[in-house]
Amino acid sequence: MNADTESIDEDATSANAAASADAETNADPATIEAVRAIETKKTSTTTKLLVLGLSLAFFVGAGLAWWDLKLIVMLVVVLFFHEAGHYIAMQMFGYRNVKMFFIPLMGAAVSGRHFHIDAWKKAVVYFAGPVPGILVSLPLMAIGLVYQNEWLFELGGIGLVLNALNLFPILPLDGGWLMHLTVLRHSPGLELFVRAIGIAVFVGLGVLAGEPLLIWFSIPLLLMLPATFRVSKLVRHLRDERFAASNNQDHSSWNCPSDVDGELASSDANETPVPTQTEIPIEAINKIAKAIQSTSLATAPRSHQAALIVQVYESLIVRPPSTLATILIWAVHVGILVVAIGGGFVLFALRDFSPRQHEEIKLHDNDHPTASRRLVF
């Protein structure tokens, strides 16, 4: 009987120790509350429209210091059409709290949140901005060329160039996010390298084009590199530990597909059910919070840690695209770039060598014999 009593006491002690250890590694209630606040945050339609309107006003106001009104109008049209594509795709796939806004001197963006989305749907969201933009810009250029409407041709030309550049595999452009989805998500070091190359490209273009805005745009990207690298390492660590839906008991707590180098941890597809929750499981919050505490990110404010937990979970829950899906994604990516570059080259060449253009150049040279040839873009 004494032995039984001692055994019971030992079991109780072990249980208490385990509970104490769990309590130490669990996220504190305030952090969990902050995560839930992010999940349930909803912005009213009135507020969304107000943000869009005010950001557009700031975009136009700041733009007037650098560009003429005609160019600003064209930029607004092109950017709005591009972001509208992202917006519609995100709404179609069930993203929550989707909103659009302009960024003065830089462009525009659409934000939203989704905790369980397949990789191919994310690819569609990334394509939904530049692909329609390119497919509409080319006909606009053709119509402008046929009917000798310079405004339409320039609008289409700006749309073509901006949307085609947006597909280049440079973060944070759409093409860069497509590369991240299919390749970079497996290697924090490679992601850091590609981001650094992208920054160098922006700086180089800014120097060559004499456009300081591109250089300014690179500064926040450069400052964000260390934090971005740490987050990528954290996500990779959690994947390597098979926290993201392994084939053991943790699978039900994370409630998301496994991702270990792009392969399912289990060969049985029935062991990875499609998530149905609209919030992050508490066990997942605790595990991510524990991982954060073992990094330099632990010193971040609670609100930042909550946002980081949501960001990491969103990265973990995305099922990696299959080999076939990856090939299709890149086929579309390369194909639409070929169409944009090839179609643009032909249309610009036709415009440059059209009889009307030669006549305008001749008149310009007669009026200003020493002036160099200038073609309106």
Rosetta blueprint (number, residue, H / E / L):
1 M L
2 N H
3 A H
4 D H
5 T H
6 E H
7 S H
8 I H
9 D H
10 E H
11 D H
12 A H
13 T H
14 S H
15 A H
16 N H
17 A H
18 A H
19 A H
20 S H
21 A H
22 D H
23 A H
24 E H
25 T H
26 N L
27 A L
28 D L
29 P H
30 A H
31 T H
32 I H
33 E H
34 A H
35 V H
36 R H
37 A H
38 I H
39 E H
40 T H
41 K L
42 K L
43 T L
44 S L
45 T H
46 T H
47 T H
48 K H
49 L H
50 L H
51 V H
52 L H
53 G H
54 L H
55 S H
56 L H
57 A H
58 F H
59 F H
60 V H
61 G H
62 A H
63 G H
64 L L
65 A L
66 W L
67 W L
68 D L
69 L H
70 K H
71 L H
72 I H
73 V H
74 M H
75 L H
76 V H
77 V H
78 V H
79 L H
80 F H
81 F H
82 H H
83 E H
84 A H
85 G H
86 H H
87 Y H
88 I H
89 A H
90 M H
91 Q H
92 M H
93 F L
94 G L
95 Y L
96 R E
97 N E
98 V E
99 K E
100 M E
101 F E
102 F E
103 I E
104 P L
105 L L
106 M L
107 G E
108 A E
109 A E
110 V E
111 S E
112 G E
113 R E
114 H L
115 F L
116 H L
117 I L
118 D L
119 A H
120 W H
121 K H
122 K H
123 A H
124 V H
125 V H
126 Y H
127 F H
128 A L
129 G L
130 P H
131 V H
132 P H
133 G H
134 I H
135 L H
136 V H
137 S H
138 L H
139 P H
140 L H
141 M H
142 A H
143 I H
144 G H
145 L H
146 V H
147 Y L
148 Q L
149 N L
150 E H
151 W H
152 L H
153 F H
154 E H
155 L H
156 G H
157 G H
158 I H
159 G H
160 L H
161 V H
162 L H
163 N H
164 A H
165 L H
166 N H
167 L L
168 F L
169 P L
170 I L
171 L L
172 P L
173 L L
174 D H
175 G H
176 G H
177 W H
178 L H
179 M H
180 H H
181 L H
182 T H
183 V L
184 L H
185 R H
186 H H
187 S L
188 P H
189 G H
190 L H
191 E H
192 L H
193 F H
194 V H
195 R H
196 A H
197 I H
198 G H
199 I H
200 A H
201 V H
202 F H
203 V H
204 G H
205 L H
206 G H
207 V H
208 L H
209 A H
210 G L
211 E L
212 P H
213 L H
214 L H
215 I H
216 W H
217 F H
218 S H
219 I H
220 P H
221 L H
222 L H
223 L H
224 M H
225 L H
226 P H
227 A H
228 T H
229 F H
230 R H
231 V H
232 S H
233 K H
234 L H
235 V H
236 R H
237 H H
238 L H
239 R H
240 D H
241 E L
242 R L
243 F L
244 A L
245 A L
246 S L
247 N L
248 N L
249 Q L
250 D H
251 H H
252 S H
253 S H
254 W H
255 N L
256 C L
257 P L
258 S L
259 D L
260 V E
261 D L
262 G L
263 E E
264 L L
265 A L
266 S L
267 S L
268 D L
269 A H
270 N H
271 E H
272 T L
273 P L
274 V L
275 P L
276 T L
277 Q L
278 T L
279 E L
280 I L
281 P L
282 I H
283 E H
284 A H
285 I H
286 N H
287 K H
288 I H
289 A H
290 K H
291 A H
292 I H
293 Q H
294 S L
295 T L
296 S H
297 L H
298 A H
299 T H
300 A L
301 P L
302 R H
303 S H
304 H H
305 Q H
306 A H
307 A H
308 L H
309 I H
310 V H
311 Q H
312 V H
313 Y H
314 E H
315 S H
316 L H
317 I H
318 V L
319 R L
320 P L
321 P L
322 S L
323 T H
324 L H
325 A H
326 T H
327 I H
328 L H
329 I H
330 W H
331 A H
332 V H
333 H H
334 V H
335 G H
336 I H
337 L H
338 V H
339 V H
340 A H
341 I H
342 G H
343 G H
344 G H
345 F H
346 V H
347 L H
348 F H
349 A H
350 L H
351 R H
352 D H
353 F L
354 S L
355 P H
356 R H
357 Q H
358 H H
359 E H
360 E H
361 I H
362 K H
363 L H
364 H H
365 D H
366 N H
367 D H
368 H L
369 P L
370 T L
371 A L
372 S L
373 R L
374 R L
375 L L
376 V L
377 F L
